Amino acid sequence: MHWQDRIGFDPGVRGGKPVIKGTRLAVEKVVELMAADWSEQQIIENHPGISRDDIAACLFYASEVLKSERVVTLATSH
């Protein structure tokens, strides 16, 4: 699956945050719901028009973002 087929960015929608194309549902909201133990079915029932593939695309997108994240430790002065 290519998340790019289902996830879009538009400055006029949610301030340019990644959303499921054709919706205003942000990727971060889908990940947050899953972390809160919502099932795919609950998300789909509460957000008509999205599919299991849309949810999977959100997770693939989040995975890609995290793969590129780097933590830099700054030296502290005493």
Biopython code that builds the backbone (N, CA, C, O; Angstrom):
import numpy as np
from Bio.PDB.StructureBuilder import StructureBuilder

atoms = [
    (1, "MET", "N", (0.838, -1.180, 0.000)),
    (1, "MET", "CA", (0.000, 0.000, 0.000)),
    (1, "MET", "C", (0.885, 1.247, 0.000)),
    (1, "MET", "O", (1.915, 1.298, 0.672)),
    (2, "HIS", "N", (0.472, 2.221, -0.747)),
    (2, "HIS", "CA", (1.146, 3.512, -0.775)),
    (2, "HIS", "C", (0.256, 4.521, -0.059)),
    (2, "HIS", "O", (-0.825, 4.852, -0.547)),
    (3, "TRP", "N", (0.705, 5.010, 1.096)),
    (3, "TRP", "CA", (-0.115, 5.941, 1.860)),
    (3, "TRP", "C", (-0.407, 7.204, 1.064)),
    (3, "TRP", "O", (-1.415, 7.868, 1.302)),
    (4, "GLN", "N", (0.471, 7.544, 0.115)),
    (4, "GLN", "CA", (0.295, 8.749, -0.680)),
    (4, "GLN", "C", (-0.999, 8.718, -1.502)),
    (4, "GLN", "O", (-1.521, 9.769, -1.876)),
    (5, "ASP", "N", (-1.511, 7.528, -1.780)),
    (5, "ASP", "CA", (-2.762, 7.407, -2.532)),
    (5, "ASP", "C", (-3.968, 7.830, -1.695)),
    (5, "ASP", "O", (-5.010, 8.175, -2.251)),
    (6, "ARG", "N", (-3.841, 7.808, -0.373)),
    (6, "ARG", "CA", (-4.986, 8.050, 0.502)),
    (6, "ARG", "C", (-4.827, 9.230, 1.456)),
    (6, "ARG", "O", (-5.810, 9.719, 2.013)),
    (7, "ILE", "N", (-3.593, 9.685, 1.644)),
    (7, "ILE", "CA", (-3.338, 10.779, 2.585)),
    (7, "ILE", "C", (-2.941, 12.018, 1.788)),
    (7, "ILE", "O", (-2.105, 11.955, 0.887)),
    (8, "GLY", "N", (-3.565, 13.153, 2.143)),
    (8, "GLY", "CA", (-3.264, 14.388, 1.432)),
    (8, "GLY", "C", (-2.972, 15.539, 2.372)),
    (8, "GLY", "O", (-3.193, 15.458, 3.580)),
    (9, "PHE", "N", (-2.471, 16.608, 1.787)),
    (9, "PHE", "CA", (-2.118, 17.816, 2.526)),
    (9, "PHE", "C", (-2.702, 19.000, 1.770)),
    (9, "PHE", "O", (-2.501, 19.126, 0.563)),
    (10, "ASP", "N", (-3.414, 19.858, 2.461)),
    (10, "ASP", "CA", (-4.006, 21.043, 1.851)),
    (10, "ASP", "C", (-3.992, 22.142, 2.901)),
    (10, "ASP", "O", (-4.578, 21.978, 3.970)),
    (11, "PRO", "N", (-3.332, 23.259, 2.614)),
    (11, "PRO", "CA", (-3.262, 24.337, 3.609)),
    (11, "PRO", "C", (-4.643, 24.814, 4.070)),
    (11, "PRO", "O", (-4.774, 25.366, 5.163)),
    (12, "GLY", "N", (-5.663, 24.605, 3.251)),
    (12, "GLY", "CA", (-7.012, 25.023, 3.608)),
    (12, "GLY", "C", (-7.787, 24.011, 4.432)),
    (12, "GLY", "O", (-8.916, 24.280, 4.841)),
    (13, "VAL", "N", (-7.203, 22.863, 4.679)),
    (13, "VAL", "CA", (-7.867, 21.811, 5.463)),
    (13, "VAL", "C", (-6.988, 21.477, 6.662)),
    (13, "VAL", "O", (-5.859, 21.013, 6.505)),
    (14, "ARG", "N", (-7.510, 21.715, 7.851)),
    (14, "ARG", "CA", (-6.784, 21.414, 9.093)),
    (14, "ARG", "C", (-5.397, 22.055, 9.135)),
    (14, "ARG", "O", (-4.460, 21.502, 9.712)),
    (15, "GLY", "N", (-5.283, 23.218, 8.519)),
    (15, "GLY", "CA", (-4.008, 23.933, 8.553)),
    (15, "GLY", "C", (-2.874, 23.224, 7.833)),
    (15, "GLY", "O", (-1.703, 23.468, 8.126)),
    (16, "GLY", "N", (-3.210, 22.349, 6.892)),
    (16, "GLY", "CA", (-2.188, 21.645, 6.132)),
    (16, "GLY", "C", (-1.725, 20.345, 6.752)),
    (16, "GLY", "O", (-0.827, 19.688, 6.226)),
    (17, "LYS", "N", (-2.336, 19.966, 7.873)),
    (17, "LYS", "CA", (-1.974, 18.677, 8.489)),
    (17, "LYS", "C", (-2.395, 17.547, 7.557)),
    (17, "LYS", "O", (-3.317, 17.719, 6.759)),
    (18, "PRO", "N", (-1.737, 16.400, 7.645)),
    (18, "PRO", "CA", (-2.128, 15.275, 6.795)),
    (18, "PRO", "C", (-3.518, 14.765, 7.187)),
    (18, "PRO", "O", (-3.812, 14.548, 8.363)),
    (19, "VAL", "N", (-4.362, 14.582, 6.169)),
    (19, "VAL", "CA", (-5.721, 14.086, 6.373)),
    (19, "VAL", "C", (-6.010, 12.977, 5.368)),
    (19, "VAL", "O", (-5.313, 12.832, 4.364)),
    (20, "ILE", "N", (-7.039, 12.207, 5.653)),
    (20, "ILE", "CA", (-7.517, 11.229, 4.677)),
    (20, "ILE", "C", (-8.140, 12.025, 3.538)),
    (20, "ILE", "O", (-9.023, 12.853, 3.760)),
    (21, "LYS", "N", (-7.676, 11.769, 2.317)),
    (21, "LYS", "CA", (-8.153, 12.522, 1.162)),
    (21, "LYS", "C", (-9.679, 12.507, 1.086)),
    (21, "LYS", "O", (-10.324, 11.484, 1.317)),
    (22, "GLY", "N", (-10.228, 13.661, 0.760)),
    (22, "GLY", "CA", (-11.677, 13.784, 0.629)),
    (22, "GLY", "C", (-12.400, 13.972, 1.949)),
    (22, "GLY", "O", (-13.629, 14.026, 1.985)),
    (23, "THR", "N", (-11.638, 14.072, 3.040)),
    (23, "THR", "CA", (-12.234, 14.254, 4.370)),
    (23, "THR", "C", (-11.477, 15.351, 5.107)),
    (23, "THR", "O", (-10.493, 15.898, 4.610)),
    (24, "ARG", "N", (-11.959, 15.652, 6.293)),
    (24, "ARG", "CA", (-11.235, 16.551, 7.194)),
    (24, "ARG", "C", (-10.659, 15.767, 8.371)),
    (24, "ARG", "O", (-10.223, 16.353, 9.362)),
    (25, "LEU", "N", (-10.660, 14.436, 8.255)),
    (25, "LEU", "CA", (-10.178, 13.580, 9.331)),
    (25, "LEU", "C", (-8.652, 13.488, 9.276)),
    (25, "LEU", "O", (-8.081, 12.931, 8.338)),
    (26, "ALA", "N", (-8.007, 14.049, 10.303)),
    (26, "ALA", "CA", (-6.545, 14.090, 10.353)),
    (26, "ALA", "C", (-5.958, 12.730, 10.716)),
    (26, "ALA", "O", (-6.539, 11.962, 11.484)),
    (27, "VAL", "N", (-4.807, 12.461, 10.150)),
    (27, "VAL", "CA", (-4.075, 11.230, 10.450)),
    (27, "VAL", "C", (-3.844, 11.127, 11.956)),
    (27, "VAL", "O", (-4.014, 10.057, 12.541)),
    (28, "GLU", "N", (-3.460, 12.231, 12.580)),
    (28, "GLU", "CA", (-3.173, 12.187, 14.017)),
    (28, "GLU", "C", (-4.396, 11.765, 14.814)),
    (28, "GLU", "O", (-4.255, 11.099, 15.839)),
    (29, "LYS", "N", (-5.591, 12.132, 14.372)),
    (29, "LYS", "CA", (-6.821, 11.746, 15.075)),
    (29, "LYS", "C", (-7.046, 10.239, 14.967)),
    (29, "LYS", "O", (-7.434, 9.598, 15.944)),
    (30, "VAL", "N", (-6.808, 9.681, 13.804)),
    (30, "VAL", "CA", (-6.973, 8.233, 13.620)),
    (30, "VAL", "C", (-5.994, 7.483, 14.521)),
    (30, "VAL", "O", (-6.374, 6.517, 15.183)),
    (31, "VAL", "N", (-4.743, 7.921, 14.547)),
    (31, "VAL", "CA", (-3.738, 7.269, 15.404)),
    (31, "VAL", "C", (-4.132, 7.423, 16.872)),
    (31, "VAL", "O", (-3.999, 6.482, 17.655)),
    (32, "GLU", "N", (-4.614, 8.601, 17.243)),
    (32, "GLU", "CA", (-5.051, 8.847, 18.624)),
    (32, "GLU", "C", (-6.205, 7.923, 19.009)),
    (32, "GLU", "O", (-6.212, 7.368, 20.108)),
    (33, "LEU", "N", (-7.179, 7.753, 18.116)),
    (33, "LEU", "CA", (-8.314, 6.872, 18.405)),
    (33, "LEU", "C", (-7.848, 5.434, 18.575)),
    (33, "LEU", "O", (-8.310, 4.732, 19.475)),
    (34, "MET", "N", (-6.941, 4.994, 17.721)),
    (34, "MET", "CA", (-6.441, 3.625, 17.842)),
    (34, "MET", "C", (-5.671, 3.452, 19.145)),
    (34, "MET", "O", (-5.766, 2.402, 19.781)),
    (35, "ALA", "N", (-4.916, 4.459, 19.547)),
    (35, "ALA", "CA", (-4.188, 4.395, 20.817)),
    (35, "ALA", "C", (-5.148, 4.360, 21.998)),
    (35, "ALA", "O", (-4.821, 3.827, 23.059)),
    (36, "ALA", "N", (-6.347, 4.937, 21.807)),
    (36, "ALA", "CA", (-7.369, 4.930, 22.857)),
    (36, "ALA", "C", (-8.216, 3.657, 22.799)),
    (36, "ALA", "O", (-9.275, 3.571, 23.421)),
    (37, "ASP", "N", (-7.727, 2.665, 22.036)),
    (37, "ASP", "CA", (-8.337, 1.341, 21.946)),
    (37, "ASP", "C", (-9.631, 1.305, 21.140)),
    (37, "ASP", "O", (-10.456, 0.415, 21.343)),
    (38, "TRP", "N", (-9.821, 2.255, 20.231)),
    (38, "TRP", "CA", (-10.943, 2.171, 19.302)),
    (38, "TRP", "C", (-10.598, 1.115, 18.261)),
    (38, "TRP", "O", (-9.451, 1.025, 17.824)),
    (39, "SER", "N", (-11.572, 0.325, 17.866)),
    (39, "SER", "CA", (-11.364, -0.658, 16.806)),
    (39, "SER", "C", (-11.510, 0.033, 15.447)),
    (39, "SER", "O", (-12.054, 1.132, 15.349)),
    (40, "GLU", "N", (-11.016, -0.632, 14.412)),
    (40, "GLU", "CA", (-11.212, -0.101, 13.058)),
    (40, "GLU", "C", (-12.693, 0.108, 12.797)),
    (40, "GLU", "O", (-13.093, 1.123, 12.227)),
    (41, "GLN", "N", (-13.506, -0.855, 13.215)),
    (41, "GLN", "CA", (-14.950, -0.774, 12.973)),
    (41, "GLN", "C", (-15.560, 0.435, 13.675)),
    (41, "GLN", "O", (-16.409, 1.111, 13.094)),
    (42, "GLN", "N", (-15.157, 0.716, 14.887)),
    (42, "GLN", "CA", (-15.675, 1.889, 15.606)),
    (42, "GLN", "C", (-15.295, 3.182, 14.888)),
    (42, "GLN", "O", (-16.110, 4.099, 14.783)),
    (43, "ILE", "N", (-14.075, 3.256, 14.401)),
    (43, "ILE", "CA", (-13.637, 4.454, 13.686)),
    (43, "ILE", "C", (-14.457, 4.622, 12.416)),
    (43, "ILE", "O", (-14.925, 5.721, 12.118)),
    (44, "ILE", "N", (-14.632, 3.548, 11.674)),
    (44, "ILE", "CA", (-15.403, 3.602, 10.422)),
    (44, "ILE", "C", (-16.856, 3.983, 10.699)),
    (44, "ILE", "O", (-17.427, 4.795, 9.971)),
    (45, "GLU", "N", (-17.455, 3.413, 11.730)),
    (45, "GLU", "CA", (-18.852, 3.726, 12.064)),
    (45, "GLU", "C", (-19.027, 5.186, 12.466)),
    (45, "GLU", "O", (-20.062, 5.787, 12.180)),
    (46, "ASN", "N", (-18.031, 5.756, 13.123)),
    (46, "ASN", "CA", (-18.123, 7.132, 13.600)),
    (46, "ASN", "C", (-17.608, 8.165, 12.600)),
    (46, "ASN", "O", (-17.763, 9.367, 12.811)),
    (47, "HIS", "N", (-17.007, 7.704, 11.529)),
    (47, "HIS", "CA", (-16.497, 8.596, 10.485)),
    (47, "HIS", "C", (-16.876, 8.018, 9.123)),
    (47, "HIS", "O", (-16.036, 7.444, 8.430)),
    (48, "PRO", "N", (-18.145, 8.172, 8.744)),
    (48, "PRO", "CA", (-18.609, 7.612, 7.472)),
    (48, "PRO", "C", (-17.759, 8.097, 6.297)),
    (48, "PRO", "O", (-17.328, 9.249, 6.250)),
    (49, "GLY", "N", (-17.535, 7.199, 5.369)),
    (49, "GLY", "CA", (-16.778, 7.554, 4.181)),
    (49, "GLY", "C", (-15.326, 7.122, 4.222)),
    (49, "GLY", "O", (-14.628, 7.211, 3.212)),
    (50, "ILE", "N", (-14.854, 6.652, 5.379)),
    (50, "ILE", "CA", (-13.485, 6.147, 5.410)),
    (50, "ILE", "C", (-13.513, 4.617, 5.455)),
    (50, "ILE", "O", (-14.524, 4.005, 5.800)),
    (51, "SER", "N", (-12.404, 4.035, 5.104)),
    (51, "SER", "CA", (-12.332, 2.575, 5.001)),
    (51, "SER", "C", (-11.152, 2.035, 5.806)),
    (51, "SER", "O", (-10.343, 2.789, 6.346)),
    (52, "ARG", "N", (-11.082, 0.713, 5.869)),
    (52, "ARG", "CA", (-9.950, 0.061, 6.532)),
    (52, "ARG", "C", (-8.643, 0.448, 5.851)),
    (52, "ARG", "O", (-7.618, 0.620, 6.511)),
    (53, "ASP", "N", (-8.687, 0.586, 4.522)),
    (53, "ASP", "CA", (-7.481, 0.984, 3.795)),
    (53, "ASP", "C", (-7.056, 2.401, 4.171)),
    (53, "ASP", "O", (-5.860, 2.690, 4.225)),
    (54, "ASP", "N", (-8.013, 3.284, 4.431)),
    (54, "ASP", "CA", (-7.679, 4.638, 4.878)),
    (54, "ASP", "C", (-6.987, 4.593, 6.236)),
    (54, "ASP", "O", (-6.007, 5.303, 6.464)),
    (55, "ILE", "N", (-7.496, 3.766, 7.127)),
    (55, "ILE", "CA", (-6.896, 3.635, 8.460)),
    (55, "ILE", "C", (-5.479, 3.074, 8.340)),
    (55, "ILE", "O", (-4.556, 3.560, 8.993)),
    (56, "ALA", "N", (-5.316, 2.052, 7.505)),
    (56, "ALA", "CA", (-3.977, 1.478, 7.293)),
    (56, "ALA", "C", (-3.031, 2.532, 6.720)),
    (56, "ALA", "O", (-1.865, 2.588, 7.108)),
    (57, "ALA", "N", (-3.513, 3.361, 5.810)),
    (57, "ALA", "CA", (-2.681, 4.415, 5.231)),
    (57, "ALA", "C", (-2.224, 5.392, 6.310)),
    (57, "ALA", "O", (-1.087, 5.863, 6.280)),
    (58, "CYS", "N", (-3.099, 5.696, 7.256)),
    (58, "CYS", "CA", (-2.729, 6.577, 8.367)),
    (58, "CYS", "C", (-1.585, 5.970, 9.169)),
    (58, "CYS", "O", (-0.646, 6.669, 9.549)),
    (59, "LEU", "N", (-1.667, 4.683, 9.422)),
    (59, "LEU", "CA", (-0.618, 4.017, 10.194)),
    (59, "LEU", "C", (0.691, 3.935, 9.416)),
    (59, "LEU", "O", (1.766, 4.110, 9.991)),
    (60, "PHE", "N", (0.609, 3.670, 8.113)),
    (60, "PHE", "CA", (1.816, 3.658, 7.288)),
    (60, "PHE", "C", (2.455, 5.044, 7.253)),
    (60, "PHE", "O", (3.677, 5.166, 7.334)),
    (61, "TYR", "N", (1.627, 6.094, 7.133)),
    (61, "TYR", "CA", (2.149, 7.454, 7.138)),
    (61, "TYR", "C", (2.869, 7.738, 8.458)),
    (61, "TYR", "O", (3.994, 8.237, 8.465)),
    (62, "ALA", "N", (2.208, 7.416, 9.574)),
    (62, "ALA", "CA", (2.810, 7.654, 10.891)),
    (62, "ALA", "C", (4.133, 6.896, 11.024)),
    (62, "ALA", "O", (5.095, 7.419, 11.586)),
    (63, "SER", "N", (4.178, 5.694, 10.521)),
    (63, "SER", "CA", (5.401, 4.902, 10.559)),
    (63, "SER", "C", (6.521, 5.579, 9.770)),
    (63, "SER", "O", (7.659, 5.640, 10.235)),
    (64, "GLU", "N", (6.206, 6.080, 8.592)),
    (64, "GLU", "CA", (7.209, 6.765, 7.771)),
    (64, "GLU", "C", (7.742, 8.006, 8.466)),
    (64, "GLU", "O", (8.944, 8.268, 8.433)),
    (65, "VAL", "N", (6.863, 8.769, 9.091)),
    (65, "VAL", "CA", (7.291, 9.975, 9.792)),
    (65, "VAL", "C", (8.221, 9.607, 10.945)),
    (65, "VAL", "O", (9.250, 10.252, 11.148)),
    (66, "LEU", "N", (7.861, 8.577, 11.692)),
    (66, "LEU", "CA", (8.687, 8.173, 12.827)),
    (66, "LEU", "C", (10.034, 7.617, 12.391)),
    (66, "LEU", "O", (11.026, 7.776, 13.104)),
    (67, "LYS", "N", (10.086, 6.973, 11.240)),
    (67, "LYS", "CA", (11.364, 6.445, 10.741)),
    (67, "LYS", "C", (12.360, 7.563, 10.481)),
    (67, "LYS", "O", (13.569, 7.372, 10.620)),
    (68, "SER", "N", (11.854, 8.724, 10.105)),
    (68, "SER", "CA", (12.763, 9.827, 9.776)),
    (68, "SER", "C", (13.043, 10.727, 10.978)),
    (68, "SER", "O", (13.847, 11.654, 10.878)),
    (69, "GLU", "N", (12.399, 10.469, 12.097)),
    (69, "GLU", "CA", (12.604, 11.294, 13.289)),
    (69, "GLU", "C", (13.962, 11.000, 13.917)),
    (69, "GLU", "O", (14.378, 9.847, 14.029)),
    (70, "ARG", "N", (14.633, 12.057, 14.317)),
    (70, "ARG", "CA", (15.922, 11.927, 14.985)),
    (70, "ARG", "C", (15.903, 12.764, 16.252)),
    (70, "ARG", "O", (15.327, 13.852, 16.273)),
    (71, "VAL", "N", (16.523, 12.267, 17.297)),
    (71, "VAL", "CA", (16.629, 12.987, 18.551)),
    (71, "VAL", "C", (18.066, 13.462, 18.695)),
    (71, "VAL", "O", (19.012, 12.690, 18.546)),
    (72, "VAL", "N", (18.205, 14.732, 18.983)),
    (72, "VAL", "CA", (19.527, 15.315, 19.147)),
    (72, "VAL", "C", (19.673, 15.723, 20.604)),
    (72, "VAL", "O", (18.844, 16.467, 21.130)),
    (73, "THR", "N", (20.711, 15.246, 21.249)),
    (73, "THR", "CA", (20.972, 15.589, 22.641)),
    (73, "THR", "C", (21.909, 16.793, 22.666)),
    (73, "THR", "O", (22.980, 16.778, 22.059)),
    (74, "LEU", "N", (21.492, 17.819, 23.368)),
    (74, "LEU", "CA", (22.314, 19.006, 23.486)),
    (74, "LEU", "C", (23.124, 18.936, 24.775)),
    (74, "LEU", "O", (22.639, 18.480, 25.810)),
    (75, "ALA", "N", (24.340, 19.387, 24.690)),
    (75, "ALA", "CA", (25.201, 19.403, 25.876)),
    (75, "ALA", "C", (24.646, 20.419, 26.855)),
    (75, "ALA", "O", (24.182, 21.489, 26.461)),
    (76, "THR", "N", (24.696, 20.078, 28.131)),
    (76, "THR", "CA", (24.236, 21.008, 29.151)),
    (76, "THR", "C", (25.438, 21.637, 29.826)),
    (76, "THR", "O", (26.471, 20.990, 30.002)),
    (77, "SER", "N", (25.304, 22.892, 30.202)),
    (77, "SER", "CA", (26.394, 23.563, 30.906)),
    (77, "SER", "C", (26.146, 23.514, 32.401)),
    (77, "SER", "O", (25.002, 23.572, 32.853)),
    (78, "HIS", "N", (27.193, 23.408, 33.145)),
    (78, "HIS", "CA", (27.068, 23.322, 34.609)),
    (78, "HIS", "C", (27.557, 24.576, 35.249)),
    (78, "HIS", "O", (27.532, 24.695, 36.474)),
]
sb = StructureBuilder()
sb.init_structure("model")
sb.init_model(0)
sb.init_chain("A")
sb.init_seg("    ")
for serial, (resi, resn, name, xyz) in enumerate(atoms, 1):
    if name == "N":
        sb.init_residue(resn, " ", resi, " ")
    sb.init_atom(name, np.array(xyz, "f"), 0.0, 1.0, " ", f" {name:<3s}", serial, name[0])
structure = sb.get_structure()
